[in-house]
Amino acid sequence: MRCYDLMRFSPVAGTRDPVMGRMLDQLFVRIRHWAVSLFVLHEESDQGKKGIRWRDNLPFVLFHIAPLGVLWVGWSAFAVLFAALYYLVRMFAITAFYHRYFSHHAFATSRFFQFLFAFWGCSAMQNGPLWWAAIHRHHHIYADTEKDLHSPRIQGFLWSHIGWILAAENKRIRVEYVRDWLKYPELIFLENIAYAIPIVEAGIILIIGHVLSLYRPDLNTSGPQLLVWGFFISTVACSHATFSINSIDHMYGSRRYDMPNTSRNNVWMAILTLGEGWHNNHHHFPITARAGFYWWEVDITYYLLVLFSWLGIVRNLVPLPDEIRDSKHLT
């Protein structure tokens, strides 16, 4: 099965107005040229490049060094609180929308909120929703086999945690796994500018910190300090918490269900990822909107989705049937 390059996929192909189609195509080409990406450009993915190319991943490495800026900017209670809240907001964007919505259709929503959720997810700096969903769907099909992109059982902890992200062969978007989303040009647009969104947000955070330093000096923060804590530290923490589901949650924890993969339930990971740590549950029945199958399994993402459903933002949350929950128990 061929893996196509979404950067070459025209969101306006087949438009009834050829002039408008050409204009829109030119617009998307220009956007692709200036859109910032911490990953290697998608065009390079078709050239047979494999493995980690450190030159291409230099921005990714520098981004992980940036939190050391705390040695110069110090800390304040406000900056730490801001970082924690920004972590939680973006973690929810990943768990609820990138994962449960775009990867598994665990609930429904309007096209407006679909775009808003995708935009929100981009702020977490984990690429666009189509790349993310395609990778995750691939994982569910080939979990812990030779074809799995991030199996600690096959490739070891470091590769399953972060190495696979740096590999050139995993930069492309496997569009054959997300054809259900390709009919939405606005999602393709976001995919192509996915890393421009958090970078703009970083600039806004810098400005907010500077304004607070002028008008609220009692908060003891500044532009550089809020940037380091609110953006760099928060983003790196959010990223590695997400990565840990692929690594730690396939190595440490309990197993309720007899699965052919090594997925586990880990309460600490569930806390850090707002419910995603119930990974063995998830592999058992991935299409439900909930990951915590029993009342004592805290699943903050699900609780917030229920709240969203009461507000009319989402609907049709896929339930967990009792017969599914109670089947295939190991004990």
Secondary structure, 3 states (H helix, E strand, C coil): CCCCCHHHCCCCCCCCCHHHHHHHHHHHHHHHHHCCCCCCCHHHHHHCCCCECCCCCHHHHHHHHHHHHHHHHCCCHHHHHHHHHHHHHHHHHHHHHHHHHHHCCCCEECHHHHHHHHHHHHCCCCCCHHHHHHHHHHHHHHCCCCCCCCCHHHHCHHHHHHHHHHEHHHCCCCHHHCCCCCCCHHHHHHHHCCCHHHHHHHHHHHHHHHHHHHHCHHHCCCHHHHHHHHHHHHHHHHHHHHHHHHCHHHCCCECCECCCCCCCECHHHHHHCCCCCEHHHHHHCCCCCCCCCCCCCCCHHHHHHHHHHHCCCEECCCCCCHHHHCCCECC
